Amino acid sequence: MDIQQSGSVCELRETCGFYCDVLYLYQKHEIWKGLVRRYCEGTSFPLCARRIYFYQTGKCAPLDLSPLGKMPGELLLEMMERG
């Protein structure tokens, strides 16, 4: 498996638990929309912790891992505190 990819969207997004499942639960919150725009549909996809996990282990990342490498609840609280 090769972690390098050309293009502007993540090649794993259609099978990614964050993109497909977790995102659905939080789709109305701007924080999650921003993460999707940046990591799933934008040029920051090579930095996504979920994508890196997949290429390092060959397994799908756990659902509690966000693209930033944190659990969704923890990430949401942290981002809300920042305002």
PDB file of N, CA, C and O in Angstrom:
ATOM      1  N   MET A   1       0.835  -1.191   0.000  1.00  0.00           N
ATOM      2  CA  MET A   1       0.000   0.000   0.000  1.00  0.00           C
ATOM      3  C   MET A   1       0.874   1.247   0.000  1.00  0.00           C
ATOM      4  O   MET A   1       1.858   1.325   0.736  1.00  0.00           O
ATOM      5  N   ASP A   2       0.520   2.188  -0.803  1.00  0.00           N
ATOM      6  CA  ASP A   2       1.292   3.413  -0.949  1.00  0.00           C
ATOM      7  C   ASP A   2       0.514   4.589  -0.367  1.00  0.00           C
ATOM      8  O   ASP A   2      -0.605   4.877  -0.791  1.00  0.00           O
ATOM      9  N   ILE A   3       1.117   5.261   0.605  1.00  0.00           N
ATOM     10  CA  ILE A   3       0.433   6.373   1.280  1.00  0.00           C
ATOM     11  C   ILE A   3       0.378   7.625   0.403  1.00  0.00           C
ATOM     12  O   ILE A   3      -0.449   8.506   0.637  1.00  0.00           O
ATOM     13  N   GLN A   4       1.251   7.710  -0.600  1.00  0.00           N
ATOM     14  CA  GLN A   4       1.256   8.867  -1.486  1.00  0.00           C
ATOM     15  C   GLN A   4       0.070   8.801  -2.438  1.00  0.00           C
ATOM     16  O   GLN A   4      -0.270   7.732  -2.946  1.00  0.00           O
ATOM     17  N   GLN A   5      -0.554   9.943  -2.677  1.00  0.00           N
ATOM     18  CA  GLN A   5      -1.662  10.016  -3.612  1.00  0.00           C
ATOM     19  C   GLN A   5      -1.677  11.381  -4.246  1.00  0.00           C
ATOM     20  O   GLN A   5      -1.407  12.386  -3.589  1.00  0.00           O
ATOM     21  N   SER A   6      -1.988  11.416  -5.502  1.00  0.00           N
ATOM     22  CA  SER A   6      -2.172  12.709  -6.146  1.00  0.00           C
ATOM     23  C   SER A   6      -3.663  12.996  -6.193  1.00  0.00           C
ATOM     24  O   SER A   6      -4.480  12.078  -6.138  1.00  0.00           O
ATOM     25  N   GLY A   7      -4.007  14.240  -6.292  1.00  0.00           N
ATOM     26  CA  GLY A   7      -5.416  14.623  -6.315  1.00  0.00           C
ATOM     27  C   GLY A   7      -5.742  15.533  -5.157  1.00  0.00           C
ATOM     28  O   GLY A   7      -4.866  15.932  -4.390  1.00  0.00           O
ATOM     29  N   SER A   8      -7.018  15.854  -5.042  1.00  0.00           N
ATOM     30  CA  SER A   8      -7.406  16.830  -4.034  1.00  0.00           C
ATOM     31  C   SER A   8      -8.357  16.278  -2.985  1.00  0.00           C
ATOM     32  O   SER A   8      -8.779  17.021  -2.099  1.00  0.00           O
ATOM     33  N   VAL A   9      -8.710  14.988  -3.057  1.00  0.00           N
ATOM     34  CA  VAL A   9      -9.560  14.378  -2.047  1.00  0.00           C
ATOM     35  C   VAL A   9      -8.953  13.054  -1.606  1.00  0.00           C
ATOM     36  O   VAL A   9      -8.195  12.424  -2.343  1.00  0.00           O
ATOM     37  N   CYS A  10      -9.297  12.649  -0.401  1.00  0.00           N
ATOM     38  CA  CYS A  10      -8.783  11.393   0.137  1.00  0.00           C
ATOM     39  C   CYS A  10      -9.409  10.211  -0.606  1.00  0.00           C
ATOM     40  O   CYS A  10     -10.624  10.156  -0.793  1.00  0.00           O
ATOM     41  N   GLU A  11      -8.584   9.292  -1.015  1.00  0.00           N
ATOM     42  CA  GLU A  11      -9.047   8.112  -1.738  1.00  0.00           C
ATOM     43  C   GLU A  11      -9.761   7.115  -0.834  1.00  0.00           C
ATOM     44  O   GLU A  11     -10.394   6.181  -1.326  1.00  0.00           O
ATOM     45  N   LEU A  12      -9.668   7.301   0.474  1.00  0.00           N
ATOM     46  CA  LEU A  12     -10.277   6.379   1.432  1.00  0.00           C
ATOM     47  C   LEU A  12     -11.619   6.877   1.967  1.00  0.00           C
ATOM     48  O   LEU A  12     -12.281   6.159   2.717  1.00  0.00           O
ATOM     49  N   ARG A  13     -12.025   8.063   1.607  1.00  0.00           N
ATOM     50  CA  ARG A  13     -13.181   8.679   2.258  1.00  0.00           C
ATOM     51  C   ARG A  13     -14.474   7.894   2.109  1.00  0.00           C
ATOM     52  O   ARG A  13     -15.286   7.894   3.034  1.00  0.00           O
ATOM     53  N   GLU A  14     -14.697   7.236   1.002  1.00  0.00           N
ATOM     54  CA  GLU A  14     -15.960   6.513   0.797  1.00  0.00           C
ATOM     55  C   GLU A  14     -16.088   5.288   1.710  1.00  0.00           C
ATOM     56  O   GLU A  14     -17.191   4.776   1.902  1.00  0.00           O
ATOM     57  N   THR A  15     -14.976   4.818   2.270  1.00  0.00           N
ATOM     58  CA  THR A  15     -15.016   3.675   3.191  1.00  0.00           C
ATOM     59  C   THR A  15     -14.595   4.059   4.601  1.00  0.00           C
ATOM     60  O   THR A  15     -14.485   3.196   5.472  1.00  0.00           O
ATOM     61  N   CYS A  16     -14.361   5.331   4.831  1.00  0.00           N
ATOM     62  CA  CYS A  16     -13.889   5.820   6.130  1.00  0.00           C
ATOM     63  C   CYS A  16     -15.045   5.967   7.112  1.00  0.00           C
ATOM     64  O   CYS A  16     -16.069   6.568   6.789  1.00  0.00           O
ATOM     65  N   GLY A  17     -14.879   5.419   8.303  1.00  0.00           N
ATOM     66  CA  GLY A  17     -15.892   5.520   9.337  1.00  0.00           C
ATOM     67  C   GLY A  17     -16.180   6.952   9.742  1.00  0.00           C
ATOM     68  O   GLY A  17     -17.328   7.283  10.036  1.00  0.00           O
ATOM     69  N   PHE A  18     -15.181   7.803   9.768  1.00  0.00           N
ATOM     70  CA  PHE A  18     -15.402   9.207  10.120  1.00  0.00           C
ATOM     71  C   PHE A  18     -16.249   9.878   9.059  1.00  0.00           C
ATOM     72  O   PHE A  18     -17.228  10.554   9.376  1.00  0.00           O
ATOM     73  N   TYR A  19     -15.886   9.700   7.823  1.00  0.00           N
ATOM     74  CA  TYR A  19     -16.596  10.350   6.727  1.00  0.00           C
ATOM     75  C   TYR A  19     -18.022   9.822   6.590  1.00  0.00           C
ATOM     76  O   TYR A  19     -18.953  10.599   6.378  1.00  0.00           O
ATOM     77  N   CYS A  20     -18.195   8.528   6.707  1.00  0.00           N
ATOM     78  CA  CYS A  20     -19.506   7.905   6.459  1.00  0.00           C
ATOM     79  C   CYS A  20     -20.405   7.825   7.687  1.00  0.00           C
ATOM     80  O   CYS A  20     -21.597   8.117   7.589  1.00  0.00           O
ATOM     81  N   ASP A  21     -19.866   7.439   8.835  1.00  0.00           N
ATOM     82  CA  ASP A  21     -20.688   7.163  10.012  1.00  0.00           C
ATOM     83  C   ASP A  21     -20.665   8.283  11.042  1.00  0.00           C
ATOM     84  O   ASP A  21     -21.713   8.835  11.376  1.00  0.00           O
ATOM     85  N   VAL A  22     -19.501   8.621  11.541  1.00  0.00           N
ATOM     86  CA  VAL A  22     -19.393   9.631  12.587  1.00  0.00           C
ATOM     87  C   VAL A  22     -19.846  10.982  12.055  1.00  0.00           C
ATOM     88  O   VAL A  22     -20.531  11.724  12.759  1.00  0.00           O
ATOM     89  N   LEU A  23     -19.484  11.305  10.852  1.00  0.00           N
ATOM     90  CA  LEU A  23     -19.888  12.577  10.273  1.00  0.00           C
ATOM     91  C   LEU A  23     -21.404  12.698  10.224  1.00  0.00           C
ATOM     92  O   LEU A  23     -21.946  13.771  10.487  1.00  0.00           O
ATOM     93  N   TYR A  24     -22.081  11.637   9.898  1.00  0.00           N
ATOM     94  CA  TYR A  24     -23.540  11.663   9.818  1.00  0.00           C
ATOM     95  C   TYR A  24     -24.158  12.120  11.142  1.00  0.00           C
ATOM     96  O   TYR A  24     -25.141  12.860  11.147  1.00  0.00           O
ATOM     97  N   LEU A  25     -23.588  11.684  12.248  1.00  0.00           N
ATOM     98  CA  LEU A  25     -24.123  12.035  13.564  1.00  0.00           C
ATOM     99  C   LEU A  25     -23.941  13.515  13.884  1.00  0.00           C
ATOM    100  O   LEU A  25     -24.744  14.096  14.614  1.00  0.00           O
ATOM    101  N   TYR A  26     -22.905  14.118  13.350  1.00  0.00           N
ATOM    102  CA  TYR A  26     -22.559  15.497  13.688  1.00  0.00           C
ATOM    103  C   TYR A  26     -22.637  16.438  12.485  1.00  0.00           C
ATOM    104  O   TYR A  26     -22.062  17.526  12.515  1.00  0.00           O
ATOM    105  N   GLN A  27     -23.329  16.036  11.446  1.00  0.00           N
ATOM    106  CA  GLN A  27     -23.277  16.773  10.186  1.00  0.00           C
ATOM    107  C   GLN A  27     -23.750  18.217  10.275  1.00  0.00           C
ATOM    108  O   GLN A  27     -23.416  19.021   9.404  1.00  0.00           O
ATOM    109  N   LYS A  28     -24.506  18.564  11.287  1.00  0.00           N
ATOM    110  CA  LYS A  28     -25.008  19.924  11.381  1.00  0.00           C
ATOM    111  C   LYS A  28     -24.043  20.866  12.099  1.00  0.00           C
ATOM    112  O   LYS A  28     -24.285  22.073  12.134  1.00  0.00           O
ATOM    113  N   HIS A  29     -22.987  20.359  12.658  1.00  0.00           N
ATOM    114  CA  HIS A  29     -22.043  21.188  13.404  1.00  0.00           C
ATOM    115  C   HIS A  29     -20.901  21.649  12.488  1.00  0.00           C
ATOM    116  O   HIS A  29     -20.299  20.843  11.778  1.00  0.00           O
ATOM    117  N   GLU A  30     -20.621  22.917  12.515  1.00  0.00           N
ATOM    118  CA  GLU A  30     -19.615  23.501  11.627  1.00  0.00           C
ATOM    119  C   GLU A  30     -18.211  22.926  11.830  1.00  0.00           C
ATOM    120  O   GLU A  30     -17.427  22.851  10.884  1.00  0.00           O
ATOM    121  N   ILE A  31     -17.899  22.524  13.054  1.00  0.00           N
ATOM    122  CA  ILE A  31     -16.569  21.951  13.313  1.00  0.00           C
ATOM    123  C   ILE A  31     -16.365  20.698  12.468  1.00  0.00           C
ATOM    124  O   ILE A  31     -15.316  20.527  11.847  1.00  0.00           O
ATOM    125  N   TRP A  32     -17.368  19.824  12.445  1.00  0.00           N
ATOM    126  CA  TRP A  32     -17.240  18.577  11.688  1.00  0.00           C
ATOM    127  C   TRP A  32     -17.233  18.848  10.200  1.00  0.00           C
ATOM    128  O   TRP A  32     -16.503  18.195   9.454  1.00  0.00           O
ATOM    129  N   LYS A  33     -18.034  19.798   9.759  1.00  0.00           N
ATOM    130  CA  LYS A  33     -18.030  20.159   8.343  1.00  0.00           C
ATOM    131  C   LYS A  33     -16.652  20.667   7.933  1.00  0.00           C
ATOM    132  O   LYS A  33     -16.160  20.356   6.849  1.00  0.00           O
ATOM    133  N   GLY A  34     -16.041  21.449   8.810  1.00  0.00           N
ATOM    134  CA  GLY A  34     -14.699  21.964   8.528  1.00  0.00           C
ATOM    135  C   GLY A  34     -13.660  20.866   8.434  1.00  0.00           C
ATOM    136  O   GLY A  34     -12.788  20.903   7.566  1.00  0.00           O
ATOM    137  N   LEU A  35     -13.751  19.887   9.326  1.00  0.00           N
ATOM    138  CA  LEU A  35     -12.810  18.764   9.273  1.00  0.00           C
ATOM    139  C   LEU A  35     -12.968  17.981   7.976  1.00  0.00           C
ATOM    140  O   LEU A  35     -11.978  17.571   7.371  1.00  0.00           O
ATOM    141  N   VAL A  36     -14.198  17.775   7.554  1.00  0.00           N
ATOM    142  CA  VAL A  36     -14.443  17.059   6.296  1.00  0.00           C
ATOM    143  C   VAL A  36     -13.893  17.845   5.116  1.00  0.00           C
ATOM    144  O   VAL A  36     -13.227  17.287   4.244  1.00  0.00           O
ATOM    145  N   ARG A  37     -14.174  19.141   5.092  1.00  0.00           N
ATOM    146  CA  ARG A  37     -13.668  19.966   3.983  1.00  0.00           C
ATOM    147  C   ARG A  37     -12.154  19.942   3.928  1.00  0.00           C
ATOM    148  O   ARG A  37     -11.566  19.925   2.846  1.00  0.00           O
ATOM    149  N   ARG A  38     -11.524  19.940   5.088  1.00  0.00           N
ATOM    150  CA  ARG A  38     -10.060  20.007   5.119  1.00  0.00           C
ATOM    151  C   ARG A  38      -9.397  18.652   4.889  1.00  0.00           C
ATOM    152  O   ARG A  38      -8.485  18.541   4.069  1.00  0.00           O
ATOM    153  N   TYR A  39      -9.846  17.620   5.605  1.00  0.00           N
ATOM    154  CA  TYR A  39      -9.149  16.342   5.577  1.00  0.00           C
ATOM    155  C   TYR A  39      -9.724  15.314   4.606  1.00  0.00           C
ATOM    156  O   TYR A  39      -8.983  14.467   4.108  1.00  0.00           O
ATOM    157  N   CYS A  40     -11.012  15.367   4.327  1.00  0.00           N
ATOM    158  CA  CYS A  40     -11.622  14.362   3.451  1.00  0.00           C
ATOM    159  C   CYS A  40     -11.747  14.859   2.018  1.00  0.00           C
ATOM    160  O   CYS A  40     -11.578  14.100   1.063  1.00  0.00           O
ATOM    161  N   GLU A  41     -12.046  16.144   1.886  1.00  0.00           N
ATOM    162  CA  GLU A  41     -12.308  16.709   0.571  1.00  0.00           C
ATOM    163  C   GLU A  41     -11.322  17.798   0.193  1.00  0.00           C
ATOM    164  O   GLU A  41     -11.488  18.455  -0.835  1.00  0.00           O
ATOM    165  N   GLY A  42     -10.299  17.994   1.009  1.00  0.00           N
ATOM    166  CA  GLY A  42      -9.336  19.063   0.748  1.00  0.00           C
ATOM    167  C   GLY A  42      -7.915  18.554   0.662  1.00  0.00           C
ATOM    168  O   GLY A  42      -7.665  17.348   0.675  1.00  0.00           O
ATOM    169  N   THR A  43      -7.007  19.475   0.576  1.00  0.00           N
ATOM    170  CA  THR A  43      -5.610  19.125   0.344  1.00  0.00           C
ATOM    171  C   THR A  43      -4.860  18.657   1.590  1.00  0.00           C
ATOM    172  O   THR A  43      -3.699  18.262   1.485  1.00  0.00           O
ATOM    173  N   SER A  44      -5.489  18.689   2.763  1.00  0.00           N
ATOM    174  CA  SER A  44      -4.816  18.225   3.983  1.00  0.00           C
ATOM    175  C   SER A  44      -4.982  16.726   4.216  1.00  0.00           C
ATOM    176  O   SER A  44      -4.557  16.220   5.254  1.00  0.00           O
ATOM    177  N   PHE A  45      -5.588  16.007   3.276  1.00  0.00           N
ATOM    178  CA  PHE A  45      -5.822  14.580   3.497  1.00  0.00           C
ATOM    179  C   PHE A  45      -4.560  13.786   3.803  1.00  0.00           C
ATOM    180  O   PHE A  45      -4.653  12.802   4.536  1.00  0.00           O
ATOM    181  N   PRO A  46      -3.360  14.155   3.280  1.00  0.00           N
ATOM    182  CA  PRO A  46      -2.172  13.369   3.650  1.00  0.00           C
ATOM    183  C   PRO A  46      -1.833  13.449   5.147  1.00  0.00           C
ATOM    184  O   PRO A  46      -1.098  12.604   5.658  1.00  0.00           O
ATOM    185  N   LEU A  47      -2.360  14.455   5.849  1.00  0.00           N
ATOM    186  CA  LEU A  47      -2.083  14.632   7.275  1.00  0.00           C
ATOM    187  C   LEU A  47      -3.114  13.959   8.170  1.00  0.00           C
ATOM    188  O   LEU A  47      -2.964  13.975   9.392  1.00  0.00           O
ATOM    189  N   CYS A  48      -4.140  13.378   7.601  1.00  0.00           N
ATOM    190  CA  CYS A  48      -5.217  12.766   8.368  1.00  0.00           C
ATOM    191  C   CYS A  48      -4.713  11.575   9.183  1.00  0.00           C
ATOM    192  O   CYS A  48      -4.120  10.645   8.635  1.00  0.00           O
ATOM    193  N   ALA A  49      -4.954  11.612  10.493  1.00  0.00           N
ATOM    194  CA  ALA A  49      -4.509  10.535  11.382  1.00  0.00           C
ATOM    195  C   ALA A  49      -5.171   9.206  11.031  1.00  0.00           C
ATOM    196  O   ALA A  49      -4.559   8.151  11.193  1.00  0.00           O
ATOM    197  N   ARG A  50      -6.398   9.243  10.558  1.00  0.00           N
ATOM    198  CA  ARG A  50      -7.117   8.022  10.173  1.00  0.00           C
ATOM    199  C   ARG A  50      -6.470   7.390   8.937  1.00  0.00           C
ATOM    200  O   ARG A  50      -6.296   6.173   8.870  1.00  0.00           O
ATOM    201  N   ARG A  51      -6.122   8.219   7.974  1.00  0.00           N
ATOM    202  CA  ARG A  51      -5.478   7.740   6.742  1.00  0.00           C
ATOM    203  C   ARG A  51      -4.096   7.178   7.061  1.00  0.00           C
ATOM    204  O   ARG A  51      -3.724   6.121   6.551  1.00  0.00           O
ATOM    205  N   ILE A  52      -3.343   7.870   7.895  1.00  0.00           N
ATOM    206  CA  ILE A  52      -2.010   7.414   8.293  1.00  0.00           C
ATOM    207  C   ILE A  52      -2.111   6.077   9.020  1.00  0.00           C
ATOM    208  O   ILE A  52      -1.327   5.163   8.764  1.00  0.00           O
ATOM    209  N   TYR A  53      -3.077   5.969   9.923  1.00  0.00           N
ATOM    210  CA  TYR A  53      -3.297   4.711  10.658  1.00  0.00           C
ATOM    211  C   TYR A  53      -3.542   3.569   9.673  1.00  0.00           C
ATOM    212  O   TYR A  53      -2.959   2.494   9.811  1.00  0.00           O
ATOM    213  N   PHE A  54      -4.399   3.798   8.684  1.00  0.00           N
ATOM    214  CA  PHE A  54      -4.700   2.757   7.701  1.00  0.00           C
ATOM    215  C   PHE A  54      -3.443   2.311   6.967  1.00  0.00           C
ATOM    216  O   PHE A  54      -3.201   1.112   6.829  1.00  0.00           O
ATOM    217  N   TYR A  55      -2.648   3.253   6.497  1.00  0.00           N
ATOM    218  CA  TYR A  55      -1.455   2.889   5.735  1.00  0.00           C
ATOM    219  C   TYR A  55      -0.357   2.283   6.601  1.00  0.00           C
ATOM    220  O   TYR A  55       0.492   1.551   6.092  1.00  0.00           O
ATOM    221  N   GLN A  56      -0.358   2.572   7.890  1.00  0.00           N
ATOM    222  CA  GLN A  56       0.629   1.967   8.790  1.00  0.00           C
ATOM    223  C   GLN A  56       0.230   0.563   9.225  1.00  0.00           C
ATOM    224  O   GLN A  56       1.092  -0.295   9.416  1.00  0.00           O
ATOM    225  N   THR A  57      -1.072   0.322   9.385  1.00  0.00           N
ATOM    226  CA  THR A  57      -1.527  -0.962   9.927  1.00  0.00           C
ATOM    227  C   THR A  57      -2.239  -1.852   8.914  1.00  0.00           C
ATOM    228  O   THR A  57      -2.324  -3.065   9.108  1.00  0.00           O
ATOM    229  N   GLY A  58      -2.748  -1.263   7.841  1.00  0.00           N
ATOM    230  CA  GLY A  58      -3.535  -2.012   6.880  1.00  0.00           C
ATOM    231  C   GLY A  58      -4.957  -2.254   7.342  1.00  0.00           C
ATOM    232  O   GLY A  58      -5.700  -3.007   6.713  1.00  0.00           O
ATOM    233  N   LYS A  59      -5.342  -1.614   8.446  1.00  0.00           N
ATOM    234  CA  LYS A  59      -6.682  -1.771   9.009  1.00  0.00           C
ATOM    235  C   LYS A  59      -7.377  -0.418   9.059  1.00  0.00           C
ATOM    236  O   LYS A  59      -6.729   0.626   9.125  1.00  0.00           O
ATOM    237  N   CYS A  60      -8.708  -0.453   9.028  1.00  0.00           N
ATOM    238  CA  CYS A  60      -9.469   0.789   9.182  1.00  0.00           C
ATOM    239  C   CYS A  60      -9.234   1.358  10.576  1.00  0.00           C
ATOM    240  O   CYS A  60      -9.107   0.618  11.551  1.00  0.00           O
ATOM    241  N   ALA A  61      -9.179   2.665  10.651  1.00  0.00           N
ATOM    242  CA  ALA A  61      -8.981   3.327  11.942  1.00  0.00           C
ATOM    243  C   ALA A  61     -10.218   3.148  12.817  1.00  0.00           C
ATOM    244  O   ALA A  61     -11.331   3.050  12.301  1.00  0.00           O
ATOM    245  N   PRO A  62     -10.032   3.104  14.135  1.00  0.00           N
ATOM    246  CA  PRO A  62     -11.185   3.010  15.041  1.00  0.00           C
ATOM    247  C   PRO A  62     -12.095   4.233  14.878  1.00  0.00           C
ATOM    248  O   PRO A  62     -11.625   5.325  14.558  1.00  0.00           O
ATOM    249  N   LEU A  63     -13.390   4.041  15.100  1.00  0.00           N
ATOM    250  CA  LEU A  63     -14.337   5.141  14.947  1.00  0.00           C
ATOM    251  C   LEU A  63     -14.072   6.291  15.910  1.00  0.00           C
ATOM    252  O   LEU A  63     -14.475   7.424  15.648  1.00  0.00           O
ATOM    253  N   ASP A  64     -13.402   6.010  17.017  1.00  0.00           N
ATOM    254  CA  ASP A  64     -13.153   7.081  17.988  1.00  0.00           C
ATOM    255  C   ASP A  64     -11.888   7.884  17.678  1.00  0.00           C
ATOM    256  O   ASP A  64     -11.410   8.640  18.524  1.00  0.00           O
ATOM    257  N   LEU A  65     -11.351   7.723  16.477  1.00  0.00           N
ATOM    258  CA  LEU A  65     -10.182   8.490  16.063  1.00  0.00           C
ATOM    259  C   LEU A  65     -10.602   9.503  15.007  1.00  0.00           C
ATOM    260  O   LEU A  65     -11.114   9.126  13.953  1.00  0.00           O
ATOM    261  N   SER A  66     -10.391  10.781  15.282  1.00  0.00           N
ATOM    262  CA  SER A  66     -10.729  11.832  14.321  1.00  0.00           C
ATOM    263  C   SER A  66      -9.548  12.041  13.376  1.00  0.00           C
ATOM    264  O   SER A  66      -8.469  11.497  13.613  1.00  0.00           O
ATOM    265  N   PRO A  67      -9.733  12.816  12.316  1.00  0.00           N
ATOM    266  CA  PRO A  67      -8.611  13.118  11.428  1.00  0.00           C
ATOM    267  C   PRO A  67      -7.438  13.798  12.134  1.00  0.00           C
ATOM    268  O   PRO A  67      -6.302  13.731  11.666  1.00  0.00           O
ATOM    269  N   LEU A  68      -7.719  14.447  13.258  1.00  0.00           N
ATOM    270  CA  LEU A  68      -6.658  15.103  14.021  1.00  0.00           C
ATOM    271  C   LEU A  68      -5.996  14.176  15.031  1.00  0.00           C
ATOM    272  O   LEU A  68      -5.053  14.572  15.715  1.00  0.00           O
ATOM    273  N   GLY A  69      -6.490  12.940  15.125  1.00  0.00           N
ATOM    274  CA  GLY A  69      -5.896  11.966  16.035  1.00  0.00           C
ATOM    275  C   GLY A  69      -6.506  11.965  17.420  1.00  0.00           C
ATOM    276  O   GLY A  69      -5.935  11.369  18.333  1.00  0.00           O
ATOM    277  N   LYS A  70      -7.638  12.608  17.608  1.00  0.00           N
ATOM    278  CA  LYS A  70      -8.304  12.664  18.909  1.00  0.00           C
ATOM    279  C   LYS A  70      -9.676  12.032  18.805  1.00  0.00           C
ATOM    280  O   LYS A  70     -10.226  11.867  17.716  1.00  0.00           O
ATOM    281  N   MET A  71     -10.221  11.680  19.968  1.00  0.00           N
ATOM    282  CA  MET A  71     -11.569  11.147  20.013  1.00  0.00           C
ATOM    283  C   MET A  71     -12.544  12.269  19.679  1.00  0.00           C
ATOM    284  O   MET A  71     -12.325  13.407  20.093  1.00  0.00           O
ATOM    285  N   PRO A  72     -13.629  11.975  18.933  1.00  0.00           N
ATOM    286  CA  PRO A  72     -14.564  13.030  18.525  1.00  0.00           C
ATOM    287  C   PRO A  72     -15.114  13.871  19.665  1.00  0.00           C
ATOM    288  O   PRO A  72     -15.168  15.094  19.537  1.00  0.00           O
ATOM    289  N   GLY A  73     -15.522  13.273  20.767  1.00  0.00           N
ATOM    290  CA  GLY A  73     -16.049  14.046  21.893  1.00  0.00           C
ATOM    291  C   GLY A  73     -15.007  14.969  22.486  1.00  0.00           C
ATOM    292  O   GLY A  73     -15.297  16.129  22.780  1.00  0.00           O
ATOM    293  N   GLU A  74     -13.803  14.469  22.662  1.00  0.00           N
ATOM    294  CA  GLU A  74     -12.691  15.259  23.194  1.00  0.00           C
ATOM    295  C   GLU A  74     -12.359  16.410  22.256  1.00  0.00           C
ATOM    296  O   GLU A  74     -12.127  17.535  22.698  1.00  0.00           O
ATOM    297  N   LEU A  75     -12.339  16.126  20.982  1.00  0.00           N
ATOM    298  CA  LEU A  75     -12.036  17.145  19.986  1.00  0.00           C
ATOM    299  C   LEU A  75     -13.103  18.230  19.962  1.00  0.00           C
ATOM    300  O   LEU A  75     -12.779  19.416  19.899  1.00  0.00           O
ATOM    301  N   LEU A  76     -14.359  17.839  20.009  1.00  0.00           N
ATOM    302  CA  LEU A  76     -15.456  18.797  19.987  1.00  0.00           C
ATOM    303  C   LEU A  76     -15.395  19.728  21.190  1.00  0.00           C
ATOM    304  O   LEU A  76     -15.550  20.941  21.047  1.00  0.00           O
ATOM    305  N   LEU A  77     -15.170  19.167  22.375  1.00  0.00           N
ATOM    306  CA  LEU A  77     -15.061  20.016  23.573  1.00  0.00           C
ATOM    307  C   LEU A  77     -13.901  20.978  23.479  1.00  0.00           C
ATOM    308  O   LEU A  77     -14.035  22.153  23.821  1.00  0.00           O
ATOM    309  N   GLU A  78     -12.760  20.490  23.017  1.00  0.00           N
ATOM    310  CA  GLU A  78     -11.578  21.326  22.887  1.00  0.00           C
ATOM    311  C   GLU A  78     -11.809  22.483  21.911  1.00  0.00           C
ATOM    312  O   GLU A  78     -11.410  23.617  22.177  1.00  0.00           O
ATOM    313  N   MET A  79     -12.446  22.190  20.797  1.00  0.00           N
ATOM    314  CA  MET A  79     -12.686  23.224  19.790  1.00  0.00           C
ATOM    315  C   MET A  79     -13.738  24.222  20.252  1.00  0.00           C
ATOM    316  O   MET A  79     -13.643  25.407  19.931  1.00  0.00           O
ATOM    317  N   MET A  80     -14.729  23.770  20.993  1.00  0.00           N
ATOM    318  CA  MET A  80     -15.762  24.664  21.499  1.00  0.00           C
ATOM    319  C   MET A  80     -15.191  25.607  22.560  1.00  0.00           C
ATOM    320  O   MET A  80     -15.613  26.759  22.654  1.00  0.00           O
ATOM    321  N   GLU A  81     -14.233  25.125  23.358  1.00  0.00           N
ATOM    322  CA  GLU A  81     -13.600  25.951  24.373  1.00  0.00           C
ATOM    323  C   GLU A  81     -12.788  27.082  23.731  1.00  0.00           C
ATOM    324  O   GLU A  81     -12.694  28.182  24.276  1.00  0.00           O
ATOM    325  N   ARG A  82     -12.217  26.795  22.587  1.00  0.00           N
ATOM    326  CA  ARG A  82     -11.426  27.816  21.880  1.00  0.00           C
ATOM    327  C   ARG A  82     -12.314  28.899  21.287  1.00  0.00           C
ATOM    328  O   ARG A  82     -11.882  30.032  21.071  1.00  0.00           O
ATOM    329  N   GLY A  83     -13.576  28.525  21.026  1.00  0.00           N
ATOM    330  CA  GLY A  83     -14.524  29.487  20.477  1.00  0.00           C
ATOM    331  C   GLY A  83     -14.455  29.540  19.025  1.00  0.00           C
ATOM    332  O   GLY A  83     -15.191  30.304  18.400  1.00  0.00           O
TER     333      GLY A  83
END
